[in-house]
Amino acid sequence: MSLSILVRFLYLVLFIVFVDGQCLDDQQKLLLELRSEFKFNSSISQGLEHWNGTGDCCEWKRVKCDDSGHVISLLLNSEGISGRIGESSALFRLTYLSRLDLSSNDFTTTEIPNQFHRLPNLVYLDLSESGFKGPIPSTLANLTQLVELYLPSNFLTGSIPSFHNCKNLESIKLSDNNLMGSLSHLHFQGLTNLTSINYLYLSNNQFSGQIEEISIIEFPLLRPDANANENESDYYFANFLFLANNRLTGVIPTSICSIPVLMVLDLSFNNLNGSIPPCLLQESYYLQVLNIRGNNINGVIPDTFNWECGLKTFDVSDNNLGGKIPKSLANCVELAVMNVGNNNFDDSFPCMALPESLKVLVLRSNRFHGELRCGKSWPELQILDISSNHFSGTLDSLNFSSWRGMMLQSQAHLRRSASDILSANDLYRDEVTLTLKNVEVKLVKIWPDFTCIDLSSNHFEKEIPDAIGSLTSLYLLNLSHNSLTHAIPISLGALTELESLDLSSNKLTGRIPDELTKLDFLSFLNLSYNHLTGPIPTGRQFQTFSEDSFEGNAGLSGFPLNGSVNNRRPPGPSPSEDSEPKEEEIEWEYVFAASGYVVGIGCVAWTLLCCRSLRERYFEKIEEVADKIFFERGRRKRRHERRVRRRREEKNAVRRRHHQ
């Protein structure tokens, strides 16, 4: 008796070991049916292309099953899928799905199917950047287990449906669409009873109304859970409020100051007016990002930064703010990005208000004045833009040699700290607008190895400090439109990463250092309108610069001012009719280079011609690379077309409202 029981037990164990977790037949059939439904680019597919009906489907790429063999996760993002998802798709019969990612595909001109409610176990749904149009289906509100919902960068229209049944929702991302409606409590009644929301992204839509209409205090998404334990760890839940790029009006409500655990507040690029509430800075214990850029905010920055200030990004640029930079800003000892550009600040260089933690400092286009006398070091500084002000004095008052963030030996450290500006899982990216190569460019992400100094359009005088040559990772240096004198320092030849150098419209004298020809990455050079003399150095990328780079220097000579490099040689006597023609000198370096090129091409061609298998693999690889390139080009083209259509729809909507 005991022996038979033991045998049965062993049989059961073996059955569990070998069967548990294997894909069920019906699940495999559904996956294969789904594969046949989807049109996808096999050259870039990482999942669908490998679903061939053999083996355990739970082991197929981008598929995950539970212990009973049911498919619970499909990550089909960036699979090159196009077309539409049918209402009767096999997708909606995978009822055990808890995670579904169809982002970065091309479902252009189709609406989000109404059948997602047939997947009652969905916890995570990502349909971002996939070209869906039309309204957000109200049936999504029936996904009662949903925790994360991502629908950004589509062409969705209409209002936000009620999500009152989705009690577990923690993150909603609806940015970069054409959603409309007022921000009143009435229109957000589907959100205000969601007690678990921590992240709300509504930027780049067409929401309107007075921002003070939002019942901030009644917004559970910006409050800690009332049922949470009372230990300090419960307050580490990040609360993000993104309302950028809409049509919001009115003043910033003081009720925002009552939010106890707000970490990111982005109200940039709206039509807000009024002043900055002093309490917003005074109560900023947890606030890491404050971005009110591109509004009509006026007045001054309140001098109320708390001594426990946790700000890492402070961006109030492109407003009508004036006065001085408050000294209490120095309390923000973790501040990494400070941008007050394009305002009306009238102050001396705010040395004492600037913490040494800064990585980005932008004071451009204000009325700052006086000398740059400051004993602070800013060892992590990457970007300094104080252009278009009234600063004066000499540049040696800046301690360039202490800016280790602009030196190559610290790049490994900078890469390790790439997320230090805001360590929030890359949920927020700082933006800054700079003048690169005479063109104003918006950097949508500040890379840890990008470095820039722009001191242009001020009143600096005397020489360019040799210490600038120690900033060996510098990408851009703009000292134009000042009154700098003396010679261009030879030390600039050590800036081996430099791509843009603008020293125009100064009073520089002497020769152009030959050391500048060693800057292999230099693609933009402007030395015009100085008092430079002597021959223009030749070689490397210096041969690519146009006459515009050197004009306005009467003492300069040589290419490109004289047409060609050979014109730099003094003219010899004109050959007479009786003189014998001179034998032209053979430039052997070009002969050797051409010979080597021909031999190399010949070897490759001979190998491909004689070896069939290698030839076939070679051309297969070429076709694969070409497919990827053209797919990416097509994808970028479709994105551009979606943006154009979105702008056109916005303009039409404005016209319709105007006629009404």
N, C-alpha and C positions, 0 to 999 in steps of 0.2 A: 504493500500500500504506500509506504513512505517512498519507495523507489519511483513509483508512477507519479507521485506528487512532485518529486524532485525533477523528473524528466519534463513534466509539464511546465514547471517553473523555469527550467533552462530554455525550453522552447519559447516561452513568453519573453524572456530576456533577449534571446537572439532576435526574435521578431521586432522588439522595440529598437534594438541596436541597428538593425539593417533596414527597417522600414521608417522609423520615426524621422520626420523632417524631409522625406522624399516628396517630390512633386506629385500631386494627384493628377490622374488622367484628364479630368475635366478642366483643371487649371492649365495644363499644357495645351489642350485643344483651344482654350480661350486665348492664350498668348499667341498661338500660331494664327488664329483667326484675326486677332488684332494686327499682327504683322502684315497679313494680306490686305487689311483695310487701309493701312497707312501708306501713303506715297512718301518715300524718303530717299535721301541721297546716300547710296551705299558707300561712296568713297569717304564720307566723313562719319558715318554711323559707327558708334562704339557698342551699341546694344542690339538693335533690331537686325542688323546685318548678320549677326552670329546666332540668331534663333533659327536653328535648322531642323528641329524636331528630333534630334538625337540627344541621348543622355538625360540627366536629371534637370528639368527646367528650373529647379531652384538654384542650380549652379550657373544658369545662363547669366550673361553680363547684364547688369542694371536691374536684376530681379532679386528679390529677397522673399523668403517664405517663413512662415511660423513653424512650430514643431510638428504640426499636423499636416504640413504640406500645402497649405493655402498661401497664395501670393498676397503679401501684405505691403510690398513696396515696389513701385515702378519709377525709376529715375531716368526719364527719357528726354532730358533737356539736351539741346544742341545736337539733335539727331538728324537734322535736315528734313524734318517732317513738313509736308505742305498739304494743302487741300482743306478738308473739313472733317470734323468728328460727327458721325451720324448719330441721330437720337437712339438708334437701335444697335449702336456699336458694342462689340464684345467687351469693351472697356467697362461698361456699366454693369456687366455680369460678374466682374471680379469683386464681389461684395465684401471680401475680407480686407480690401485695400485700406491701409492707414496712412500711407505716404504716396503722393502722386506729384511728379514734377514734369511738366510739359513745356517749361520755359524755353525761350530762345529758339523757337521753331517758327514756322510760317503758316499760320491759319488765317492769312489776310482775307478780309472781306467776309468772314464768317462770324456768327455770333457764338457766344459761350453756350454750349448745350444746356438744356433745362433738366437733364437727367442725372446731374451729379448727386441729387438727393437719394439716388439708388445705391450710393456708396456710404452707408450710414456710419461706417467706422473710420472715415477720413479724419485724420488729425492734422495733416499738413497738405495744403493744396497750393501749387505754384504754377500760374499760367502767365507769368510776366513776359513781356517783350515777345509776344507771339502774334500780334496783328489782329486780335479779336476786336470786333466793333459791337455797337449796340449797347443795350442796357445790361447792368449786372442782374443775372437771374435771381428773382426773389426766392427760388427754390434752394439757393445756397443757405438760406436761413434755417433749413431743416437739417443741416449737418450739425447736430447737437454736440458732437465730440470734437469739432474743429478747434484747433489751438492757433494755427498760423494760416493766414490767407494772404496770398501775394498776387495782385493783379496789375502791377504798374506797367507803364510804357506800352499801352495798347491804345485803342481808339474808342474806349468805352464812353457812353453818353448817359444822360439822364441823371437821376438823383441816387443817393445811397439808399439801398433797401434796408428795411428793418432787420437787424440781426438779434432780436430780443431772445431768440431761442438758443443762440450760441453762447451759452454762459461761460464756456471755457476759453473763449477767444482771448489771446494775449497779444497778438500782433496782427495789425491790418495795414497793408500797404497798397494804396490806390493812387499813388502819384503818377504824374505824366500821362494823364488821360484828358478827356473833355467833359468830365463830370461837372454838374451845375447844382445850384441850390443855395439857399441862405444858411448861414452858420447859426441860425437861431436854435434854441432848445427844441423847437417843434420839429425841425428838419433832422435833428440828430437824436431823436428819441430812440432810434434803434441802436444807438451806441451808449447812451448815458446810463443804461442799466447793466452794462457789461463790466462786472466788478473785477475782472482779471486782466484787462487790457493794460499793457505797459508801453507799447509802441503804436503810434498812430501817424501814418504818412499820408498827407492829403495835398502835398505840394504840386505845383504845375497843373492846376485844373482851372475851373472857372467859377469857383465858389465866390460868393459876394456877401455883402451885408456888413453891418457894424461888428467889429471884433468883440466889442463889449457885450454883444448879445449872447455870446457863448456863456452858458452857465458853468463857468470853470469850477466853482466850488462844488457843484453837483456832479461833476464829471468824475466817476469812479476810476476812470483810466489814469487819472493823475493823482490818485490817492493810494496809499498802501492798503492792503486787504484788511478790512475791519476785524476779520476773524484770525488774523495772523498772530503768531506769538509775539511777545513784547521784547525779545532780545534784539540786539543791534543788527544782527545779520539780516533781519527781515527788511531792513531799509536799503539793501543793496540792489533791490529791483530797479532796473533802469526805466525811467519814464521819458519817452521821446515825443515831442509835439512838433510836427512839421506842417506848417501852413504856408510855406513859401510859394511865390509865383502864382498868386491868385488875385482877386480884385477886392481884397478886404479894405475897409475904410475905418475911420474913427481913431480913437486913441488906444494905447495899450492899457487894458484894464488893470487896476490895482489888485483885482481878485487873483491874478496870476501869482502874486506874492504869497498867497495862502496855500499854494501847492507845496507840500512838505518835502517831496522827493523828486522834484523835477530836475532832470539831468541835461536835457537838450531842449532849447526853445529856438525855433527857426521861423521867424516871421518875415524873412527877407523878400524884397521885390513885391510889395503890395502898395497900397496908397495910404498907409497909416500916417497920422500926424500927431501933434502934441509933443510932449516931452517924455523922457525915460522916467518911469516911476522910481523914486529913490529906494523904495522898499525892495524892488527887484534885485538891486545890488546888495542891499543890506542883509537880505535873507538868503543869499546865494551860497548856502553851505554845501549843497549837493550839485548845484548848477555847474556843468562843465562847459557848455556851449551856449553863448548868447549871440544870436545873429539877427540883427534888424537892418541889415544892409538894403540900400535901394528903396527907401521910403521917403517921407517928408518930415521926419522927426526933427524938431528944433530944440532950442534951449542949450543947456550944457549937460555934460556927463556929471551926474551927482557924485559928490565926494563922500560916498557912503559904502565903499567896498569893505566888507566885513573882514576882521583880522583872520577869520577862518575861511576866507574866500577859496573856492575850489575851481575857479574858472581856468580852462585850458585854451579856449578860443573866445575872443572878444572882437566882434566885427560890427562896427557901426558906420562903415564907409558909405559914401554916396547918399548923404542926408544933408541937413542944414544946421548941423550942430556947430557951436562956437565955443568961445571961452578958452579955458586951459585944461590940460590933462590932469585929473585929480591925483594928488600924491597918494591917496589911499589905495590906488591901483597896485602899489608895491606890495600890498598884503596878499595879492594873488601870486604866490610863490611858485605855482605850477603853470603859470600862463605861458603858452607856447606860441600862439598866433594872436597878434594884435594888429588890427587894420582899422585906421581912422581916416583913410584917404578920402579925398574929394568932399571936404567939408569946409568950414570957415574958422577952424581953430587958429587963434592968434596967441602964440606962446613961444617961449624959448625951447631949446631942445629939452624934452622932459626926462632928463637923466635920472632923477631921484624916483620918478614914478614907474620906471621900467625895471621889472624883475630880471635877474640874470638867467632865468630859465627860457627866455625868448628864443624861438627858432625862426619866426617870421615877424618882421616889424615893417609896417607900411604907414608912412606919414604923408604920402604924396598929395600934391595939389591942395595945400592949405596956405596959411600965412605964418608958418613957423619961421623964426628969425634968430639971429645971433650966431655965436660960435658953437661948435660941437664939443664943448669941454665936458668930459665925462670920464670918471675913473673906473667905471664898470667894464667888465670883460665880455659878457655874453658868449661863453664858450660853445654853445650849441647853435649859434645864429647861422641860418642858411640863406635867408632872403632879407635884404635891407633895401628899402625903396623910400627915399626921402626927396624925390625929385619934385620940381616945380614948387619950390618954396622960396624963402628969402634968407637962407642960411649963408653965413659968410665966414671969413677966417681961413685957416689952413686945414688940410686934411690930416696932418700928423697928430692932431689932437685926438683922433680915433685910434684905439689900441688894436690895430689890425692883427698883430702877432698873437693875440689871445683868442682869436676867433677860430678855434680848432674845428668847428663844424664846417669850415671851408677849406680844410686841409686834407689831402689824400690819405694820410696815415690814420685819420679818424673815420674813414668811410665804413670800415667793418663795424665800428661801433654804431654809426648812423643806421646801417641796415638792420642791426639787431634791435634798434629802438624805433623802427619804422612806424610802429603802432603807438608810440608813446604820446603823440599829440592827443589822441583820444583812444584809449584802449577799451573800445566798446564793440568789438567784433566787426570792425570796419562798417558800422552802421551809419557813421557820419564822416563825410569827407570835406575838408576845408577847401575853399576856393579862393584864388587871388588873381587880380588882373594886373599884368605887367606889360611893359613895352619891350618886346623882343624883336631885335633887328628892324627897328623903326616901325613896328606894327604892334598895336595894342592887342594882347592875347589874354584870354581867360584860361588859367590853369585850373582844371576841374579836380585835380588831385595834386597835392604837394608831395612829390617824390622825395625820399630821404637823401638822395644823392644830387638833387638839383640845388644849385647855389647861384646867387645873383646879387650884384651891388649896383644900384642906380642912384647916383648923386647928381643927376643932370639938372640943368635949368635952375641953378642957384648962383651964388656970388663967391664961390671958393677961389682962392688965389694961391700964388706961389707954386712950389713943385709938387709933382705926384710922388707920394712916399714910396721908397724902395720896399717897405714892408708889405705892400700889396702883393708883391711877388711871392710871398710865403703862402698865399691862399691858393694852393696848387690844385684844388678841385673846382675852382671858380668856372662857371659856365658863361656868365654874362657880366661884363663890366662896362658901365656907361657913365662917363664923366663929362659928357658934352655940355656945351652952353654954360661955361663958367669962365673964369679969368685965370686959368692955370698957366704957369710959365715954366721956363727951363726946358730941359730935354726930356724926351720920353725915356723913362728908366729902363736900363737893360734887363732888370729883374723881371719885367713882364714876360720875357721869354721863357720863364719857368712855369707859366700858367698853361701847362700842357693840355688841360681839358677845355680851354677857352674856345667858345664857338662864336662869340659876338663881342667885338671891341669897338667902342665909339668914344673917340677923344676929340670930336669935331667942335668947331666954334670955340676955341680957346686961344691962348697966346703962346703955344708951345714952339720951341726953337730947336735948332740943331738937326742932325740927321735921323732918319728912321733906322732904329737898331736892326742889324742883320739878324739878331736873335729872334725877332718876331717871325721870321720865315720857318722857324722850328715848330710853330704852333700848327700841327697837322690837322686839327679839327676846326680851325678858324674858317668860318664860312661867311662872316659879315665883318667888314672893316670899314671904318669911316674916320679918316684923319684930315678931312677937309677943313678949310678956313682956319689955318694956323699960320705959323711963320717958319715952317720946316724947310730945310735946304738939302742939297746934295742929291745923289742918285737914289732912285727907289730900289730897294733890294729886290733881287730876282730869285726865282726858284720856288718849287713846291706850289702851294696854293696861292702865293702872291701873284702868280701869272693869271689867276682867274678873276682878280678884282678889276672893276671898271674904273674909268677916269673919274667918276663921281667920288670915289673913295679918297682921291688925292687933290681934287680941285681946290682953288683958293690958296695955294701955297706957291708963291711966285718963284721961290728958289728951288723947287723940286724939278727933277728931270728924269727921263727914261720912261720905259713902258709902264703904264699905258698912255702916259701923257704925250709921248712922241710917236705913238702908233705901233711900235714893235720893239722888241728887246734889242735888235741889232742897231736901232737908231741911237742907242746909248753910246756907241763907239764914236769917237771924234771923226768927222769926215776927212778922208785922205784926198790927195790930189786927184783930179779927174784924169782918167786914162786917155792919152792922146790916141789919135787914129793910127800912129805908127807903132805904138807900144804893143808888145805881145800880150795876149790874154793870159792871166795868171791861172795856174791850175788850182781848181777848188780843193780845199782841204776836206778830206773824208772824216766825218765824225763817227769814229769806230764804235762808240758806245751805242749809237742807234742801230748800227749794223748788227752788233752782237745781240741786242735786245730783240730785233726782228727775227734773227736766225733762231734764237731760243724759242720764240713764240711759234714759229713755223714747225720746228722739230716737235714741240710739245703737242700741238694740234695733230700733227701727223701720227704720233705714237697712239694718241687716243683713238683716232679714226681707224688706224690699222688694227688695234685691239678689238674694236667693235665690229669691224668687217670680218675678222677671222674667227671670232668666238661667238657662236650663235647664241648660246645660253646667256652669256653676259650681255649680248646685245638686246635680247628679249627682256631681261631684268631691268636693263638701263631704261628702255623706252616705257616699260610698265611704270617705273618710278617717276619718269617725266610726266606721264599721263596722270598719275596719282597726285603729284604736286600741282599740276595745272588744274585738276578738278577742284582741289582745295582752294586755290587762288581765286578761280572764277566763282566758286560758291560764296567765298567771303565777299568778293566784289558785289555779287548779286544781293547778298544779305545787307551790305552797307547801302546799296542802291534802294532796296525796299525800305530800310529805315529812313533814308532821306525822303523817299516818297511819302511815307507815313507822316513825317514831320510837316512836309509841304501841305498835305491834305488837311492836317490838323489846324495849321495856321489859316488855310483857306476857309475851313469851317468856322473858325473863331471870327474871322472878318465878316462872314455872311451872317453869323449870329448877331454881331454888333449892328450890322446894317438893318437886320429885321427889327431889332429892339428900337433902333433909331426911328424907323418908319412908323412903328406902332405908337 
